Amino acid sequence: MHRKKHMWKMRLVAAGLVAILGISCFQSASASALSKAKNKKSEAQTALDNANADIENIQSQQQELQSQIDALDADLVNIIMNLDILEGELSDKQTELDNVTAQLAQAQEDEQNQYDAMKKRIVYMYENGDDSYIEALVGATDFSDLLNRLEYAQQIYDYDRNLLTQYQETVQQVADLKSQVETEKAELEEVQQSYQEQQASYESMIAEKQSQMSDFDTQLASAQSLAAQYKATVDEQNEIIRQEQAAAAAAAAQNNNKGNNTTTANNNNGNTTGNNNGSNTGGDSTTGGSTGGGGLNPPFSTSVSGSDVVSYACQFIGNPYVWGGESLTDGADCSGFIKSVYANFGISLPHSSVALQRAGSEVSYENAQPGDIVCYAGHVAIYMGGGQIVHASSPSTGIKTGSATYRSIISVRRVL
């Protein structure tokens, strides 16, 4: 009997050892799986964080690029508006050119008529020589008749001289008209070329930016796809971790033979502590103080004298106009001239007649002061005061002064 009891006890001990070893092996395997899942989750989370950073970077670049596209679109709209104005001015100039052409044709006809009359008079004088004077002396019946004959000959001579003077004046008139027509035509062509160049440039830049935006869309889609994959891996490993932790808790409860359930699965709650402290604090930014009178006569914001700007600009009168140039001596176009003049006083301005229409503050023409910028469709100039401007006018006239109202004014800008 005693031997049987001993054997029974031994069996119980052996069974207990087997159970303990089984639980130990289970716990070891579970711990290994849990560690592996956590490592995979950590790797996937790091990759997800990097993918999200890439997404934020791409989106930031997209926003910046979109801002550039919006600005270029606004410039292009402005150019189109200027084109409408320019077309009206071109129509008016064409009418003026037609009138000048008609006047030129009439002047040339008058010139030819006067020339023909002169030739006839010269032929008559040549054929008759000085016989009229001899006839006056020989054929005169008395002294009074002699004077009358001589006076008639003098009248013929004076008439010939007057015809010659008129001929010379007509030639000069025709030359002046021709020069005026050529100058106006050159200025019209310069304005038209300026618009066409700006339109082509902006359309090209917009197309290039839109192509870049398309590339960013592709990059963003790829980054978002990777982020989705990494998030799926993180979610998968979280589920494995949850299952392993639940299994470990059940095994521990069974091993201890107790009824208290350990709630280790709640540890997952600590992984989602998303503190969203996103209170927006950027709303107090101000966009430049608006000036009185609807911004039509804003105060000067620099210590630069407008008269000094005008005096400096006038030093380069007579220098050439060069499309796209910025040299005050070797040649500049209208906006390049303004950019270089103001750069001398430390003021940075764009090399674009369209962009200059948004520079500084708006000024009404009646309040324009020396140093303000006068903007036309496709053209800009520096206001001198007294209704005069200095500007890089056209290839044929170069840098010169003129009337501020020689064309329709779109805007006057104060940058000083």
Contacts in CASP RR format, 6 or more apart in sequence:
PFRMAT RR
TARGET T0000
AUTHOR 0000-0000-0000
METHOD contacts of the structure
MODEL  1
MHRKKHMWKMRLVAAGLVAILGISCFQSASASALSKAKNKKSEAQTALDN
ANADIENIQSQQQELQSQIDALDADLVNIIMNLDILEGELSDKQTELDNV
TAQLAQAQEDEQNQYDAMKKRIVYMYENGDDSYIEALVGATDFSDLLNRL
EYAQQIYDYDRNLLTQYQETVQQVADLKSQVETEKAELEEVQQSYQEQQA
SYESMIAEKQSQMSDFDTQLASAQSLAAQYKATVDEQNEIIRQEQAAAAA
AAAQNNNKGNNTTTANNNNGNTTGNNNGSNTGGDSTTGGSTGGGGLNPPF
STSVSGSDVVSYACQFIGNPYVWGGESLTDGADCSGFIKSVYANFGISLP
HSSVALQRAGSEVSYENAQPGDIVCYAGHVAIYMGGGQIVHASSPSTGIK
TGSATYRSIISVRRVL
20 255 0 8 1.000
23 251 0 8 1.000
23 254 0 8 1.000
23 255 0 8 1.000
26 251 0 8 1.000
27 248 0 8 1.000
27 251 0 8 1.000
30 244 0 8 1.000
30 247 0 8 1.000
30 248 0 8 1.000
30 251 0 8 1.000
31 248 0 8 1.000
33 240 0 8 1.000
33 244 0 8 1.000
34 241 0 8 1.000
34 244 0 8 1.000
34 245 0 8 1.000
34 248 0 8 1.000
37 237 0 8 1.000
37 240 0 8 1.000
37 241 0 8 1.000
37 244 0 8 1.000
38 237 0 8 1.000
38 241 0 8 1.000
40 233 0 8 1.000
40 237 0 8 1.000
41 233 0 8 1.000
41 234 0 8 1.000
41 237 0 8 1.000
41 238 0 8 1.000
41 241 0 8 1.000
44 230 0 8 1.000
44 233 0 8 1.000
44 234 0 8 1.000
44 237 0 8 1.000
45 230 0 8 1.000
45 234 0 8 1.000
47 226 0 8 1.000
47 230 0 8 1.000
48 227 0 8 1.000
48 230 0 8 1.000
48 231 0 8 1.000
48 234 0 8 1.000
51 223 0 8 1.000
51 226 0 8 1.000
51 227 0 8 1.000
51 230 0 8 1.000
52 227 0 8 1.000
54 223 0 8 1.000
55 220 0 8 1.000
55 223 0 8 1.000
55 224 0 8 1.000
55 227 0 8 1.000
58 216 0 8 1.000
58 219 0 8 1.000
58 220 0 8 1.000
58 223 0 8 1.000
59 220 0 8 1.000
61 216 0 8 1.000
62 213 0 8 1.000
62 216 0 8 1.000
62 217 0 8 1.000
62 220 0 8 1.000
65 209 0 8 1.000
65 212 0 8 1.000
65 213 0 8 1.000
65 216 0 8 1.000
66 213 0 8 1.000
68 209 0 8 1.000
69 206 0 8 1.000
69 209 0 8 1.000
69 210 0 8 1.000
69 213 0 8 1.000
72 202 0 8 1.000
72 205 0 8 1.000
72 206 0 8 1.000
72 209 0 8 1.000
73 206 0 8 1.000
75 202 0 8 1.000
75 352 0 8 1.000
75 354 0 8 1.000
75 355 0 8 1.000
76 199 0 8 1.000
76 202 0 8 1.000
76 203 0 8 1.000
76 206 0 8 1.000
78 354 0 8 1.000
78 357 0 8 1.000
79 195 0 8 1.000
79 198 0 8 1.000
79 199 0 8 1.000
79 202 0 8 1.000
79 354 0 8 1.000
79 378 0 8 1.000
80 199 0 8 1.000
82 195 0 8 1.000
82 354 0 8 1.000
82 377 0 8 1.000
82 378 0 8 1.000
82 410 0 8 1.000
83 195 0 8 1.000
83 199 0 8 1.000
83 377 0 8 1.000
85 377 0 8 1.000
85 408 0 8 1.000
85 410 0 8 1.000
86 191 0 8 1.000
86 192 0 8 1.000
86 195 0 8 1.000
86 377 0 8 1.000
86 378 0 8 1.000
89 191 0 8 1.000
89 377 0 8 1.000
89 407 0 8 1.000
89 408 0 8 1.000
90 188 0 8 1.000
90 191 0 8 1.000
90 192 0 8 1.000
93 184 0 8 1.000
93 188 0 8 1.000
96 184 0 8 1.000
97 181 0 8 1.000
97 184 0 8 1.000
97 185 0 8 1.000
100 177 0 8 1.000
100 180 0 8 1.000
100 181 0 8 1.000
100 184 0 8 1.000
101 181 0 8 1.000
103 177 0 8 1.000
104 174 0 8 1.000
104 177 0 8 1.000
104 178 0 8 1.000
104 181 0 8 1.000
107 170 0 8 1.000
107 173 0 8 1.000
107 174 0 8 1.000
107 177 0 8 1.000
108 174 0 8 1.000
110 170 0 8 1.000
111 167 0 8 1.000
111 170 0 8 1.000
111 171 0 8 1.000
111 174 0 8 1.000
114 163 0 8 1.000
114 166 0 8 1.000
114 167 0 8 1.000
114 170 0 8 1.000
115 167 0 8 1.000
117 163 0 8 1.000
118 160 0 8 1.000
118 163 0 8 1.000
118 164 0 8 1.000
118 167 0 8 1.000
121 159 0 8 1.000
121 160 0 8 1.000
121 163 0 8 1.000
122 160 0 8 1.000
125 156 0 8 1.000
125 160 0 8 1.000
132 149 0 8 1.000
132 152 0 8 1.000
132 153 0 8 1.000
132 156 0 8 1.000
133 150 0 8 1.000
133 153 0 8 1.000
135 149 0 8 1.000
136 146 0 8 1.000
136 149 0 8 1.000
136 150 0 8 1.000
136 153 0 8 1.000
137 146 0 8 1.000
139 145 0 8 1.000
139 149 0 8 1.000
140 146 0 8 1.000
140 149 0 8 1.000
182 396 0 8 1.000
183 394 0 8 1.000
183 396 0 8 1.000
183 397 0 8 1.000
186 394 0 8 1.000
186 395 0 8 1.000
186 396 0 8 1.000
186 397 0 8 1.000
187 393 0 8 1.000
187 394 0 8 1.000
187 396 0 8 1.000
187 397 0 8 1.000
189 394 0 8 1.000
190 321 0 8 1.000
190 393 0 8 1.000
190 394 0 8 1.000
190 395 0 8 1.000
191 377 0 8 1.000
191 378 0 8 1.000
191 379 0 8 1.000
193 323 0 8 1.000
194 323 0 8 1.000
194 333 0 8 1.000
194 334 0 8 1.000
194 353 0 8 1.000
194 378 0 8 1.000
194 379 0 8 1.000
195 377 0 8 1.000
195 378 0 8 1.000
197 323 0 8 1.000
198 352 0 8 1.000
198 353 0 8 1.000
198 354 0 8 1.000
198 378 0 8 1.000
202 354 0 8 1.000
238 268 0 8 1.000
238 271 0 8 1.000
241 268 0 8 1.000
242 265 0 8 1.000
242 268 0 8 1.000
245 264 0 8 1.000
245 265 0 8 1.000
245 267 0 8 1.000
245 268 0 8 1.000
246 264 0 8 1.000
246 265 0 8 1.000
248 264 0 8 1.000
249 261 0 8 1.000
249 262 0 8 1.000
249 263 0 8 1.000
249 264 0 8 1.000
249 265 0 8 1.000
252 262 0 8 1.000
253 259 0 8 1.000
253 260 0 8 1.000
253 261 0 8 1.000
253 262 0 8 1.000
291 297 0 8 1.000
291 298 0 8 1.000
291 299 0 8 1.000
291 361 0 8 1.000
292 298 0 8 1.000
295 361 0 8 1.000
295 362 0 8 1.000
295 363 0 8 1.000
296 362 0 8 1.000
296 363 0 8 1.000
296 364 0 8 1.000
296 367 0 8 1.000
297 363 0 8 1.000
297 364 0 8 1.000
297 367 0 8 1.000
298 361 0 8 1.000
298 362 0 8 1.000
298 363 0 8 1.000
298 414 0 8 1.000
300 414 0 8 1.000
300 416 0 8 1.000
301 416 0 8 1.000
302 345 0 8 1.000
302 347 0 8 1.000
302 416 0 8 1.000
304 345 0 8 1.000
304 346 0 8 1.000
304 347 0 8 1.000
304 416 0 8 1.000
305 416 0 8 1.000
306 369 0 8 1.000
306 370 0 8 1.000
306 371 0 8 1.000
306 416 0 8 1.000
307 370 0 8 1.000
307 371 0 8 1.000
308 345 0 8 1.000
309 341 0 8 1.000
309 342 0 8 1.000
309 345 0 8 1.000
309 370 0 8 1.000
309 371 0 8 1.000
309 382 0 8 1.000
309 416 0 8 1.000
310 370 0 8 1.000
310 371 0 8 1.000
310 382 0 8 1.000
310 383 0 8 1.000
310 384 0 8 1.000
310 385 0 8 1.000
310 390 0 8 1.000
312 341 0 8 1.000
312 344 0 8 1.000
312 345 0 8 1.000
313 337 0 8 1.000
313 341 0 8 1.000
313 382 0 8 1.000
313 390 0 8 1.000
314 384 0 8 1.000
314 390 0 8 1.000
314 401 0 8 1.000
315 328 0 8 1.000
316 328 0 8 1.000
316 329 0 8 1.000
316 337 0 8 1.000
316 399 0 8 1.000
317 390 0 8 1.000
317 399 0 8 1.000
317 400 0 8 1.000
317 401 0 8 1.000
318 398 0 8 1.000
318 399 0 8 1.000
318 400 0 8 1.000
319 328 0 8 1.000
319 329 0 8 1.000
319 330 0 8 1.000
319 331 0 8 1.000
319 332 0 8 1.000
319 398 0 8 1.000
319 399 0 8 1.000
320 330 0 8 1.000
320 331 0 8 1.000
320 395 0 8 1.000
320 398 0 8 1.000
320 399 0 8 1.000
321 331 0 8 1.000
321 332 0 8 1.000
321 333 0 8 1.000
321 392 0 8 1.000
321 393 0 8 1.000
321 394 0 8 1.000
321 395 0 8 1.000
321 396 0 8 1.000
321 397 0 8 1.000
321 398 0 8 1.000
321 399 0 8 1.000
322 330 0 8 1.000
322 331 0 8 1.000
322 332 0 8 1.000
322 333 0 8 1.000
322 395 0 8 1.000
323 333 0 8 1.000
323 395 0 8 1.000
324 332 0 8 1.000
324 333 0 8 1.000
324 336 0 8 1.000
324 351 0 8 1.000
325 331 0 8 1.000
325 332 0 8 1.000
325 333 0 8 1.000
325 336 0 8 1.000
326 332 0 8 1.000
326 336 0 8 1.000
326 337 0 8 1.000
326 339 0 8 1.000
326 340 0 8 1.000
326 351 0 8 1.000
327 340 0 8 1.000
328 337 0 8 1.000
328 340 0 8 1.000
328 341 0 8 1.000
331 392 0 8 1.000
332 340 0 8 1.000
332 392 0 8 1.000
332 399 0 8 1.000
333 392 0 8 1.000
334 353 0 8 1.000
334 378 0 8 1.000
334 379 0 8 1.000
334 380 0 8 1.000
334 381 0 8 1.000
334 391 0 8 1.000
334 392 0 8 1.000
334 393 0 8 1.000
335 350 0 8 1.000
335 351 0 8 1.000
335 352 0 8 1.000
335 353 0 8 1.000
335 356 0 8 1.000
335 380 0 8 1.000
336 351 0 8 1.000
336 392 0 8 1.000
337 391 0 8 1.000
337 392 0 8 1.000
337 399 0 8 1.000
338 349 0 8 1.000
338 356 0 8 1.000
338 373 0 8 1.000
338 380 0 8 1.000
338 381 0 8 1.000
338 382 0 8 1.000
339 349 0 8 1.000
339 350 0 8 1.000
339 351 0 8 1.000
341 382 0 8 1.000
342 348 0 8 1.000
342 349 0 8 1.000
342 415 0 8 1.000
343 349 0 8 1.000
347 415 0 8 1.000
347 416 0 8 1.000
349 356 0 8 1.000
349 359 0 8 1.000
349 415 0 8 1.000
350 356 0 8 1.000
350 359 0 8 1.000
353 375 0 8 1.000
353 376 0 8 1.000
353 378 0 8 1.000
353 379 0 8 1.000
353 380 0 8 1.000
354 378 0 8 1.000
356 373 0 8 1.000
356 375 0 8 1.000
356 380 0 8 1.000
356 413 0 8 1.000
357 375 0 8 1.000
357 410 0 8 1.000
357 411 0 8 1.000
357 413 0 8 1.000
358 413 0 8 1.000
359 373 0 8 1.000
359 413 0 8 1.000
359 415 0 8 1.000
360 413 0 8 1.000
360 414 0 8 1.000
360 415 0 8 1.000
361 413 0 8 1.000
361 414 0 8 1.000
362 411 0 8 1.000
362 412 0 8 1.000
362 413 0 8 1.000
362 414 0 8 1.000
363 369 0 8 1.000
363 372 0 8 1.000
363 412 0 8 1.000
363 413 0 8 1.000
363 414 0 8 1.000
364 412 0 8 1.000
365 374 0 8 1.000
365 404 0 8 1.000
365 409 0 8 1.000
365 412 0 8 1.000
368 374 0 8 1.000
368 383 0 8 1.000
368 385 0 8 1.000
368 387 0 8 1.000
368 404 0 8 1.000
368 412 0 8 1.000
369 383 0 8 1.000
369 385 0 8 1.000
369 414 0 8 1.000
370 383 0 8 1.000
370 384 0 8 1.000
370 385 0 8 1.000
371 382 0 8 1.000
371 383 0 8 1.000
371 384 0 8 1.000
371 416 0 8 1.000
372 382 0 8 1.000
372 383 0 8 1.000
372 412 0 8 1.000
372 413 0 8 1.000
372 414 0 8 1.000
372 415 0 8 1.000
372 416 0 8 1.000
373 380 0 8 1.000
373 381 0 8 1.000
373 382 0 8 1.000
373 383 0 8 1.000
373 412 0 8 1.000
373 413 0 8 1.000
373 414 0 8 1.000
373 415 0 8 1.000
374 380 0 8 1.000
374 381 0 8 1.000
374 382 0 8 1.000
374 383 0 8 1.000
374 389 0 8 1.000
374 404 0 8 1.000
374 409 0 8 1.000
374 412 0 8 1.000
375 409 0 8 1.000
375 410 0 8 1.000
375 411 0 8 1.000
375 412 0 8 1.000
375 413 0 8 1.000
376 407 0 8 1.000
376 408 0 8 1.000
376 409 0 8 1.000
376 410 0 8 1.000
377 407 0 8 1.000
377 408 0 8 1.000
377 410 0 8 1.000
379 391 0 8 1.000
379 407 0 8 1.000
380 391 0 8 1.000
381 389 0 8 1.000
381 390 0 8 1.000
381 391 0 8 1.000
381 404 0 8 1.000
382 389 0 8 1.000
382 390 0 8 1.000
382 391 0 8 1.000
383 389 0 8 1.000
383 404 0 8 1.000
383 412 0 8 1.000
384 390 0 8 1.000
384 401 0 8 1.000
385 404 0 8 1.000
387 403 0 8 1.000
387 404 0 8 1.000
387 405 0 8 1.000
388 401 0 8 1.000
388 402 0 8 1.000
388 403 0 8 1.000
388 404 0 8 1.000
389 401 0 8 1.000
389 402 0 8 1.000
389 403 0 8 1.000
389 404 0 8 1.000
390 399 0 8 1.000
390 400 0 8 1.000
390 401 0 8 1.000
390 402 0 8 1.000
391 399 0 8 1.000
391 400 0 8 1.000
391 402 0 8 1.000
392 398 0 8 1.000
392 399 0 8 1.000
393 399 0 8 1.000
393 400 0 8 1.000
END
